[in-house]
């Protein structure tokens, strides 16, 4: 259904996902993974964990627990991992709680507690499906003549330099720690990888043409997301708030794939099977116009 454009319609439409786990569940998952790792880190720095270790080094228990956090963060930047993020988070929670019990030598069954933590995370990560009420479509005066392709590249050189420096710093610390105190320095290298992948949403190229939608990062080969044109049911323009989509980065949750860097303009692509893809772009109306032109020309039908 459509309605004529008016002054009130100049406000950008806020895009919302069709299905997503509630925000409080995501907070509980973060606490289940992060709390035991942080407790171990504080206890390690206080000399409670493995008092006989060399000064300046971390115990293996703490290193493994911290790696659980890095693993969950890494899954937010690499879509193959994001698709199994719930299972990765369950494994991370189980690992973190097992390391907490073993590292602090608590009188608790480590395996039972780890299995329980993993099961709770899986239960919390189950998406709550809901139906979004149909919105009246606003017919805007878009020039679609000849618009058979849309392409936009977003790159932030300053952020890229800062991320590169962070990667070098973590890698240097990891190499130094590995040489001087043993192999546990490798978790700093994992931190460097996580830091690097944090640049993915800020270095994107989004294209929409006769082949379909493609979301690529300038940092890695291949496409993060690809939707054939024949599979696209609708394209919408609007604004997004990342917290409503699971946060920044690459998130796959309940049939919704989001590649978001910040609050602002975005394009929402709905497949014919009802699943959705949302990505930040500065010119979302142009993407909608391109899809309208492709549909009018009979390429997308």
C-alpha positions as CSV (number, residue, x, y, z in Angstrom):
1,X,0.0,0.0,0.0
2,X,1.3,3.5,-0.8
3,X,0.5,7.0,0.2
4,X,1.6,10.3,-1.2
5,X,4.6,12.0,0.1
6,X,4.1,14.9,2.5
7,X,6.3,17.1,4.6
8,X,6.0,14.6,7.5
9,X,7.3,11.9,5.2
10,X,10.7,13.7,4.9
11,X,11.7,12.0,8.1
12,X,13.8,9.0,7.3
13,X,12.1,5.7,7.9
14,X,13.7,3.7,10.7
15,X,14.3,0.1,9.6
16,X,13.6,-2.7,12.1
17,X,14.4,-6.4,11.9
18,X,11.7,-8.9,11.4
19,X,13.1,-11.3,14.1
20,X,15.8,-10.8,16.7
21,X,16.7,-12.0,20.2
22,X,15.7,-9.3,22.8
23,X,18.6,-7.0,23.9
24,X,18.5,-8.3,27.5
25,X,19.3,-11.8,26.3
26,X,22.4,-10.5,24.5
27,X,23.6,-8.8,27.7
28,X,23.2,-12.0,29.7
29,X,25.2,-13.9,27.1
30,X,27.9,-11.3,27.2
31,X,28.0,-11.5,31.0
32,X,28.1,-15.4,31.0
33,X,31.2,-15.2,28.7
34,X,32.9,-12.1,30.0
35,X,32.4,-12.3,33.7
36,X,34.4,-15.5,34.5
37,X,37.2,-14.3,32.1
38,X,37.5,-11.0,33.8
39,X,37.4,-12.5,37.3
40,X,40.2,-14.8,36.3
41,X,42.2,-11.9,34.9
42,X,41.8,-9.9,38.1
43,X,42.7,-12.9,40.2
44,X,45.7,-13.6,38.0
45,X,47.0,-10.0,38.3
46,X,46.6,-10.3,42.1
47,X,48.7,-13.5,42.1
48,X,45.9,-15.8,43.2
49,X,46.1,-17.9,40.1
50,X,49.2,-20.0,39.6
51,X,51.4,-18.1,42.0
52,X,54.6,-19.9,40.8
53,X,54.4,-18.5,37.3
54,X,57.0,-16.0,36.0
55,X,56.4,-12.4,36.7
56,X,54.6,-10.5,34.0
57,X,53.0,-13.5,32.4
58,X,49.4,-14.8,32.5
59,X,48.4,-18.3,33.5
60,X,47.1,-20.7,30.9
61,X,43.7,-20.6,32.6
62,X,43.4,-16.9,32.1
63,X,44.7,-17.0,28.6
64,X,42.2,-19.6,27.5
65,X,39.3,-17.7,29.1
66,X,40.3,-14.5,27.4
67,X,40.6,-16.4,24.1
68,X,36.9,-17.3,24.6
69,X,36.1,-13.5,24.5
70,X,38.2,-12.9,21.5
71,X,36.5,-15.8,19.6
72,X,33.1,-14.4,20.2
73,X,34.3,-10.9,19.0
74,X,35.9,-12.5,15.9
75,X,32.6,-14.0,15.0
76,X,31.1,-10.5,14.6
77,X,33.4,-9.7,11.7
78,X,33.6,-13.0,9.7
79,X,30.2,-14.1,8.3
80,X,31.0,-17.8,8.2
81,X,31.6,-17.6,11.9
82,X,28.7,-15.2,12.5
83,X,26.3,-17.9,11.1
84,X,27.3,-20.2,13.9
85,X,27.8,-17.5,16.5
86,X,25.3,-19.0,18.9
87,X,27.3,-22.3,19.0
88,X,30.6,-20.5,19.3
89,X,29.3,-18.4,22.2
90,X,28.0,-21.5,23.9
91,X,31.5,-23.1,23.6
92,X,33.1,-19.8,24.8
93,X,30.9,-19.7,27.9
94,X,31.6,-23.4,28.7
95,X,35.4,-22.8,28.3
96,X,35.3,-19.6,30.4
97,X,33.5,-21.2,33.3
98,X,35.6,-24.3,33.2
99,X,38.8,-22.2,33.3
100,X,37.4,-20.2,36.2
101,X,36.7,-23.3,38.3
102,X,40.0,-25.0,37.4
103,X,42.1,-21.8,37.7
104,X,40.8,-20.8,41.1
105,X,40.5,-24.4,42.2
106,X,36.9,-23.9,43.3
107,X,35.1,-26.9,44.9
108,X,32.7,-27.2,41.9
109,X,32.2,-29.7,39.1
110,X,33.9,-27.9,36.2
111,X,32.4,-30.1,33.5
112,X,28.9,-29.8,34.8
113,X,29.1,-26.0,35.3
114,X,30.6,-25.6,31.8
115,X,27.9,-27.7,30.2
116,X,25.2,-25.7,32.1
117,X,26.7,-22.4,31.0
118,X,26.8,-23.5,27.4
119,X,23.2,-24.7,27.5
120,X,22.0,-21.4,29.0
121,X,23.7,-19.5,26.2
122,X,22.1,-21.6,23.5
123,X,18.7,-21.1,25.2
124,X,19.3,-17.3,25.4
125,X,20.4,-17.1,21.8
126,X,17.3,-18.6,20.3
127,X,15.7,-15.8,18.3
128,X,12.2,-14.7,19.2
129,X,10.3,-14.5,15.9
130,X,7.8,-11.7,15.6
131,X,5.9,-10.3,12.7
132,X,6.5,-6.7,11.8
133,X,3.3,-4.9,10.9
134,X,3.2,-3.9,7.2
135,X,4.2,-0.3,6.7
136,X,2.6,2.1,4.3
137,X,5.1,2.5,1.5
138,X,6.0,6.1,0.7
139,X,6.1,6.8,-3.1
140,X,9.0,9.2,-3.6
141,X,9.9,11.0,-6.8
142,X,13.0,9.0,-7.7
143,X,14.7,9.3,-11.0
144,X,15.2,5.7,-12.1
145,X,15.9,6.4,-15.7
146,X,19.1,4.5,-16.7
147,X,19.8,3.6,-13.1
148,X,20.8,-0.1,-13.6
149,X,23.6,-0.2,-11.1
150,X,24.3,1.2,-7.6
151,X,27.7,1.2,-6.0
152,X,29.0,2.8,-2.9
153,X,32.4,2.5,-1.2
154,X,32.9,3.6,2.4
155,X,36.4,4.0,3.7
156,X,37.7,5.8,6.7
157,X,41.5,6.3,6.4
158,X,42.0,7.6,9.9
159,X,40.2,4.6,11.4
160,X,42.1,2.2,9.1
161,X,45.4,3.7,10.4
162,X,44.4,3.4,14.0
163,X,43.3,-0.2,13.5
164,X,46.6,-1.0,11.7
165,X,48.5,0.4,14.6
166,X,46.5,-1.6,17.0
167,X,47.1,-4.8,15.0
168,X,50.9,-4.1,15.0
169,X,50.8,-3.4,18.7
170,X,49.0,-6.6,19.7
171,X,51.1,-8.7,17.3
172,X,54.3,-7.2,18.8
173,X,53.2,-7.9,22.3
174,X,52.2,-11.4,21.3
175,X,55.5,-12.2,19.7
176,X,57.5,-10.7,22.6
177,X,55.4,-12.6,25.2
178,X,55.7,-15.9,23.2
179,X,59.4,-15.6,23.1
180,X,60.0,-14.5,26.7
181,X,57.3,-16.3,28.7
182,X,56.1,-19.2,26.5
183,X,53.4,-20.0,24.0
184,X,50.5,-18.3,25.8
185,X,51.5,-15.1,24.0
186,X,49.5,-16.4,21.1
187,X,46.3,-15.0,22.6
188,X,47.6,-11.6,21.9
189,X,47.9,-12.6,18.2
190,X,44.2,-13.5,18.3
191,X,43.5,-10.1,19.8
192,X,45.3,-8.6,16.8
193,X,43.0,-10.6,14.5
194,X,39.9,-9.4,16.4
195,X,41.2,-5.8,16.2
196,X,41.8,-6.1,12.5
197,X,38.3,-7.5,11.8
198,X,36.8,-4.5,13.6
199,X,37.6,-2.5,10.5
200,X,35.4,-4.6,8.3
201,X,32.2,-2.6,8.6
202,X,34.2,0.6,8.0
203,X,35.8,-0.5,4.8
204,X,32.9,-1.7,2.6
205,X,31.8,-1.7,-1.0
206,X,28.1,-2.2,-1.6
207,X,26.8,-2.9,-5.1
208,X,23.3,-3.6,-6.5
209,X,23.0,-4.4,-10.2
210,X,21.8,-7.1,-12.6
211,X,23.6,-9.8,-10.7
212,X,22.0,-8.8,-7.3
213,X,23.3,-7.4,-4.0
214,X,26.9,-7.8,-3.0
215,X,28.6,-6.6,0.2
216,X,32.3,-6.7,0.1
217,X,35.0,-5.6,2.5
218,X,38.1,-3.9,1.1
219,X,40.2,-5.9,3.6
220,X,39.4,-9.5,2.6
221,X,38.8,-11.3,-0.7
222,X,35.3,-12.4,-1.8
223,X,31.9,-11.1,-0.8
224,X,30.6,-11.0,2.8
225,X,27.0,-11.2,1.6
226,X,25.7,-12.0,-1.9
227,X,22.0,-12.1,-2.8
228,X,21.1,-12.9,-6.4
229,X,18.7,-10.5,-8.0
230,X,16.1,-13.2,-8.6
231,X,16.0,-13.8,-4.8
232,X,15.3,-10.2,-3.9
233,X,11.7,-9.4,-3.0
234,X,12.0,-5.8,-1.8
235,X,14.6,-3.1,-1.1
236,X,13.9,-0.4,1.5
237,X,15.8,2.8,2.4
238,X,15.9,4.3,5.9
239,X,18.0,4.7,9.0
240,X,19.1,2.1,11.5
241,X,20.2,1.9,15.1
242,X,22.7,-1.0,15.4
243,X,21.5,-2.0,18.9
244,X,18.2,-3.0,17.4
245,X,20.0,-5.3,15.0
246,X,22.4,-7.0,17.5
247,X,25.1,-4.4,17.5
248,X,27.8,-3.2,15.1
249,X,29.8,-5.6,13.0
250,X,28.5,-8.7,11.1
251,X,25.6,-10.3,12.9
252,X,23.5,-13.2,11.8
253,X,20.4,-13.7,14.0
254,X,17.0,-15.2,13.3
255,X,17.2,-14.9,9.5
256,X,18.6,-11.4,9.7
257,X,22.1,-10.6,8.5
258,X,23.4,-7.1,9.4
259,X,26.6,-5.4,8.5
260,X,26.5,-2.2,10.4
261,X,29.1,0.3,11.6
262,X,27.1,3.1,13.1
263,X,23.7,4.7,13.4
264,X,22.6,6.3,10.1
265,X,21.5,5.5,6.6
266,X,21.0,2.0,5.5
267,X,19.4,-0.2,2.9
268,X,17.3,-3.2,3.9
269,X,17.0,-6.1,1.4
270,X,14.3,-8.7,1.9
271,X,14.6,-12.0,0.2
272,X,11.7,-14.0,-1.2
273,X,12.0,-16.4,1.7
274,X,11.5,-13.6,4.2
275,X,15.1,-13.4,5.4
276,X,16.7,-9.9,5.5
277,X,20.1,-8.2,4.9
278,X,20.8,-4.7,6.2
279,X,23.9,-2.7,5.5
280,X,25.0,0.9,6.1
281,X,25.0,3.1,3.0
282,X,25.1,6.9,2.7
283,X,22.7,6.9,-0.3
284,X,20.0,4.3,0.4
285,X,17.4,6.1,-1.8
286,X,19.6,5.5,-4.8
287,X,19.8,1.8,-4.1
288,X,15.9,1.7,-4.0
289,X,15.8,3.6,-7.2
290,X,18.1,1.2,-8.9
291,X,16.1,-1.8,-7.8
292,X,12.9,-0.1,-9.0
293,X,14.6,0.5,-12.4
294,X,15.7,-3.1,-12.6
295,X,12.2,-4.3,-11.8
296,X,10.7,-1.9,-14.3
297,X,13.0,-3.2,-17.0
298,X,12.0,-6.7,-16.3
299,X,15.4,-7.8,-15.1
300,X,14.1,-8.2,-11.5
301,X,10.7,-9.8,-11.5
